[in-house]
Amino acid sequence: MSELNRTPLHDLHVELGGKMVPFAGYEMPVQFALGVKKEHEHTRAACGLFDVSHMGQVIVRGADPAGALEALVPADIVGLAVGAQRYALFTNDQGGILDDLMVVKGEDHLYLVVNAACKEQDVAHLRAGLGDDYEVEVLDRGLLALQGPQATTVMQRLCPAACDMVFMQHARFEIDGIAVWASRSGYTGEDGFEISVAASDAERLARRLLAEPEVEPIGLGARDSLRLEAGLCLYGHDIDTTTTPVEAGLIWAIGKPRRRGGEREGGFPGAELILQQVEDKDHTRKRVGLLGEGRAPVREGAELYSEEGEKIGVVTSGGFGPSVGKPVAMGYVAIEHAALDNQVFAEVRGKRLPMTIARMPFVTPGYYRG
């Protein structure tokens, strides 16, 4: 693992007994002493601290960065209020998804958080798409996620002003004298905060947060089971260049002003195909949630069959859902088999296990909307 990158919290993870594994070019903790299941349950019940410093953090500056970014994403960026955050997608000319990202509108800039495995290509894509009139600066910062129903209890002690934010708002604060950028958001389905901090201050901030009695360190294993229960896509698995936003059930990420008849209709890569799918509903497959029976998890890559034995799709993410108490998965099925409560069968080691198409998220979200 010596060739892998390390986050500013690497030494702390090792000190805390983190089991380190390669992930997206980084050495990252998959779990700590509690183990994946207990870390998952602790986050749902109390509060977990995640190191997500492997993600790419980018500032875009120029005369009209919001208008310029709309040439690359179908989201409504121009209509964002200063201090608001929005989920967006980079699309290609075929309507496929190059990456998903978060966009924050600043006074005179945009702050973007992109996926770790895609960050180099995303930065190149931004620079090529925005041209020489825009500066694309890659930041060297840590990124921590404080997640769970007691995250606000912790922040009320350390940074009460941050608790005035609602879901998808972003602002700058101080925690124990450390300057931070924080948003009320996350990847677990729970209330929480994502906190960007100078790399040199990241370990001190993490130790301060972990000193609170509600907070435990959480690894990648529980991060994955939490996001799966929350029905959230993982790039390279549930969405990629072969999936369109409409097939992926992400129509809500296509801003109304960017749709047909909108004031800034289209103008992003693949717009013609994507907007036709929005309007005509002529896509042939759909991302769905899947609930299993018994205890056997159904993993990514398992093929899905109809009752008649016809192959109708594939699982893209799957595992056991500790909060649900059942195997949970998501995947793509042919549109005619995508109705809620429809029974399908996943092939696992030569056996076909029954699964039911279910509404996502699998757990009730705890996002704080005020």
C-alpha positions in Angstrom: 0.0 0.0 0.0 3.1 2.2 0.0 2.2 3.7 -3.5 -1.2 4.8 -2.3 -2.1 8.4 -1.3 -2.8 9.1 2.4 -5.3 11.6 3.9 -4.3 14.0 6.6 -5.9 11.6 9.1 -3.9 8.6 8.1 -1.8 8.4 11.3 -4.9 8.9 13.5 -6.7 6.1 11.8 -3.7 3.8 12.5 -3.5 4.9 16.1 -7.3 4.2 16.5 -6.8 0.7 15.1 -8.3 1.3 11.7 -8.1 -1.6 9.3 -6.5 0.1 6.3 -7.4 -0.9 2.7 -6.8 0.5 -0.8 -9.7 2.7 -2.0 -9.8 5.1 -4.9 -6.1 5.4 -4.9 -5.9 6.1 -1.1 -5.1 4.0 2.0 -8.4 4.2 3.9 -9.9 2.6 7.0 -12.6 0.1 6.2 -13.5 -0.4 9.8 -12.4 0.4 13.4 -12.6 -1.6 16.7 -16.5 -1.6 16.7 -16.7 -3.4 13.4 -18.9 -2.5 10.4 -22.3 -3.5 11.8 -21.8 -1.7 15.1 -20.4 1.3 13.4 -23.4 1.4 11.1 -25.8 1.1 14.1 -23.9 3.7 16.1 -24.2 6.2 13.3 -28.0 5.6 13.0 -28.4 5.9 16.8 -25.9 8.5 17.8 -23.1 10.1 15.7 -20.2 8.8 13.6 -17.1 10.6 12.2 -16.0 9.7 8.7 -12.8 10.7 6.9 -13.8 11.7 3.4 -10.6 13.7 2.6 -10.0 11.5 -0.4 -12.8 13.4 -2.2 -11.7 16.2 -4.6 -12.4 19.8 -3.4 -12.3 22.4 -6.2 -12.9 26.2 -6.4 -14.1 27.7 -9.7 -13.5 31.4 -10.2 -14.4 33.7 -13.1 -16.9 36.3 -14.3 -20.0 34.0 -14.1 -19.0 30.6 -12.8 -22.6 29.5 -12.2 -23.7 30.2 -15.8 -20.5 28.7 -17.1 -20.9 25.4 -15.1 -24.4 25.0 -16.6 -22.7 24.1 -19.9 -21.4 20.9 -18.2 -24.3 19.9 -15.8 -28.1 19.7 -16.1 -28.6 21.2 -12.6 -29.9 24.8 -12.0 -26.8 26.4 -10.7 -27.7 30.0 -11.7 -30.8 29.9 -9.5 -28.8 28.8 -6.4 -28.8 31.3 -3.5 -25.4 32.2 -2.1 -24.6 29.7 0.6 -26.8 27.0 -0.9 -25.5 23.6 -2.0 -26.9 21.4 -4.8 -26.4 17.9 -6.2 -25.2 17.9 -9.8 -24.1 15.5 -12.6 -21.4 15.8 -15.2 -22.9 14.2 -18.4 -21.4 13.2 -21.7 -22.7 13.7 -25.3 -24.4 10.3 -25.1 -26.4 11.3 -22.0 -24.2 9.1 -19.7 -23.0 10.2 -16.3 -19.3 11.1 -16.0 -19.6 11.8 -12.2 -21.9 13.1 -9.6 -20.8 16.1 -7.4 -21.9 18.7 -4.9 -21.9 22.4 -5.9 -21.9 25.3 -3.4 -22.5 28.8 -4.6 -20.2 31.4 -3.0 -20.3 35.2 -3.4 -17.8 35.2 -6.3 -17.0 31.5 -6.8 -18.2 27.9 -6.8 -17.0 25.3 -4.4 -17.2 21.7 -5.8 -16.8 18.4 -4.1 -16.2 15.5 -6.6 -15.6 11.8 -6.2 -12.1 10.6 -5.4 -11.8 8.1 -8.2 -12.9 10.7 -10.8 -11.2 13.9 -9.5 -8.4 14.1 -12.0 -10.7 13.5 -15.0 -13.3 15.9 -13.5 -10.7 18.7 -13.1 -9.6 18.1 -16.7 -13.2 18.1 -17.8 -13.9 21.4 -16.0 -10.8 23.1 -17.4 -11.6 22.0 -21.0 -15.3 22.9 -20.7 -14.9 26.2 -18.9 -12.0 27.5 -20.9 -9.3 30.0 -20.1 -11.6 32.6 -18.6 -12.1 30.4 -15.5 -9.7 29.3 -12.9 -10.1 25.8 -11.6 -8.2 25.4 -8.3 -7.7 22.0 -6.7 -7.6 22.4 -2.9 -5.4 20.6 -0.4 -7.9 20.3 2.4 -9.3 17.6 4.7 -13.0 16.7 4.6 -14.8 15.2 7.6 -18.4 14.0 7.8 -20.1 14.1 11.2 -23.3 12.1 10.7 -26.2 10.8 12.8 -29.1 12.1 14.9 -26.8 13.4 17.6 -24.6 15.3 15.2 -26.5 18.5 16.0 -26.0 17.8 19.8 -22.3 17.7 19.2 -22.2 20.8 17.0 -24.4 22.7 19.4 -21.6 22.5 21.9 -18.7 23.2 19.5 -20.2 25.5 16.9 -23.8 26.5 17.7 -24.1 28.8 14.7 -23.7 25.8 12.3 -27.0 24.3 13.8 -28.9 27.3 12.3 -28.3 25.8 8.9 -30.8 23.5 7.3 -30.2 20.6 4.8 -28.0 21.6 1.9 -26.9 25.0 3.3 -23.2 25.9 3.5 -21.2 28.5 5.5 -17.9 29.3 7.2 -17.4 28.9 10.9 -14.8 28.3 13.6 -14.6 25.1 15.8 -12.3 25.4 18.8 -10.4 28.2 17.0 -10.1 26.2 13.7 -11.5 27.8 10.6 -13.9 25.5 8.7 -16.3 25.4 5.8 -19.4 23.3 6.7 -22.5 22.2 5.0 -25.5 20.4 6.5 -25.4 17.3 4.3 -24.0 13.9 4.1 -24.1 10.4 2.6 -25.8 8.4 5.3 -29.5 9.5 5.1 -29.0 11.0 8.6 -28.8 14.7 9.7 -25.2 15.8 9.8 -22.4 18.1 8.7 -19.6 17.8 6.1 -16.7 19.9 7.3 -13.8 21.1 5.1 -10.7 22.1 7.0 -7.1 23.0 6.1 -5.1 19.8 5.9 -2.8 21.0 8.7 -5.8 21.3 11.1 -7.6 18.2 10.1 -6.2 15.9 12.8 -6.7 18.4 15.6 -10.3 18.9 14.4 -10.9 15.1 14.2 -9.5 14.6 17.7 -11.7 17.4 19.1 -14.8 15.8 17.5 -13.9 12.3 18.7 -13.5 13.7 22.2 -17.3 14.1 22.4 -19.1 11.2 24.0 -21.5 10.6 21.2 -18.9 10.3 18.5 -17.2 7.2 17.2 -14.8 6.8 14.2 -16.5 5.1 11.3 -14.9 3.3 8.3 -15.8 2.8 4.7 -17.7 -0.4 5.3 -20.4 1.3 7.3 -20.3 4.3 5.0 -21.4 2.0 2.2 -24.1 0.1 4.1 -25.5 3.5 5.4 -25.6 5.1 1.9 -27.2 1.9 0.4 -30.0 1.9 3.0 -30.4 5.6 2.2 -30.9 4.8 -1.5 -27.9 6.9 -2.5 -25.9 6.1 -5.7 -22.2 5.2 -5.7 -20.5 6.4 -8.8 -18.9 3.6 -10.9 -21.5 1.2 -9.5 -25.1 2.5 -9.6 -24.3 5.3 -12.1 -21.7 5.5 -14.8 -21.2 6.5 -18.4 -23.7 3.8 -19.5 -26.6 5.2 -17.4 -28.6 8.3 -18.0 -30.0 10.5 -15.2 -33.5 9.4 -16.1 -32.7 5.7 -16.0 -30.9 6.3 -12.7 -34.0 7.9 -11.2 -32.2 11.2 -10.9 -34.7 13.3 -12.8 -34.9 15.6 -9.8 -31.2 16.6 -10.5 -32.3 18.1 -13.8 -33.3 21.7 -12.9 -36.7 22.9 -14.1 -35.1 25.9 -15.9 -32.9 23.4 -17.9 -35.8 21.2 -19.1 -37.8 21.7 -22.3 -39.7 25.0 -22.2 -37.4 26.2 -19.3 -35.7 29.6 -19.4 -32.3 27.9 -19.9 -33.4 24.8 -21.7 -30.6 22.2 -22.5 -27.2 23.4 -23.2 -25.4 20.6 -21.4 -23.8 17.5 -22.9 -26.4 14.9 -23.9 -29.3 17.3 -23.4 -31.3 16.2 -26.4 -31.4 12.5 -25.4 -31.8 13.2 -21.6 -34.6 15.7 -22.1 -36.4 13.4 -24.5 -36.3 10.7 -21.9 -37.7 13.1 -19.3 -40.5 14.1 -21.6 -41.3 10.8 -23.4 -40.5 8.3 -20.6 -39.1 6.2 -23.4 -36.2 4.6 -21.5 -36.0 0.9 -21.3 -34.7 0.3 -17.8 -34.8 1.8 -14.4 -32.9 1.9 -11.1 -34.9 0.2 -8.4 -34.6 -0.7 -4.7 -34.6 -4.4 -3.8 -35.5 -6.1 -0.5 -34.4 -9.7 0.0 -35.7 -12.4 2.3 -33.7 -14.4 4.9 -30.2 -13.2 5.7 -28.2 -13.9 2.6 -26.9 -10.7 1.1 -27.2 -10.1 -2.7 -24.0 -8.4 -4.0 -23.2 -6.2 -7.0 -23.1 -8.2 -10.2 -25.9 -10.6 -9.3 -28.2 -11.1 -12.3 -31.9 -10.5 -11.9 -34.6 -12.8 -13.4 -38.4 -12.6 -13.8 -40.6 -15.3 -12.4 -40.7 -16.8 -15.9 -36.8 -17.1 -15.9 -36.2 -14.2 -18.3 -33.0 -12.2 -17.5 -34.3 -8.7 -16.7 -31.5 -6.8 -15.0 -28.5 -6.7 -12.6 -27.7 -5.6 -9.1 -25.3 -2.7 -8.9 -25.0 -2.4 -5.0 -26.0 -4.8 -2.4 -25.5 -6.1 1.1 -27.2 -6.7 4.4 -29.0 -3.7 5.8 -28.4 -3.6 9.6 -31.1 -1.0 10.2 -33.6 -2.7 7.9 -32.9 -6.2 9.2 -32.9 -7.7 5.7 -30.7 -7.9 2.6 -31.0 -4.6 0.6 -29.8 -3.8 -2.9 -30.3 -1.6 -5.8 -30.0 -2.3 -9.5 -31.4 -1.9 -12.9 -34.4 -3.8 -14.3 -36.3 -3.7 -17.6 -39.0 -1.0 -17.2 -41.9 -3.4 -17.5 -40.7 -5.2 -14.4 -39.9 -2.1 -12.3 -43.3 -1.7 -10.5 -43.2 -1.5 -6.7 -43.9 -4.8 -5.0 -43.0 -6.8 -8.1 -41.1 -10.0 -7.3 -37.8 -10.8 -9.1 -35.1 -13.3 -8.5 -31.4 -12.7 -7.9 -29.0 -15.4 -8.9 -26.5 -16.1 -6.1 -24.1 -19.1 -6.3 -26.4 -21.0 -8.6 -29.6 -20.3 -6.6 -32.3 -17.8 -7.4 -33.3 -15.8 -4.3 -36.6 -13.9 -4.3 -36.4 -10.2 -3.9 -39.2 -7.5 -3.9 -38.9 -4.2 -5.7 -39.2 -1.6 -3.0 -39.4 2.1 -2.5 -36.1 3.9 -1.7 -34.8 5.0 0.7 -35.1 1.9 2.8 -34.9 4.0 6.0 -36.6 7.2 6.8 -34.2 10.1 6.2 -33.2 12.3 9.1 -32.3 15.4 7.1 -32.9 18.6 9.0 -35.1 21.0 6.9 -36.1 23.4 9.7 
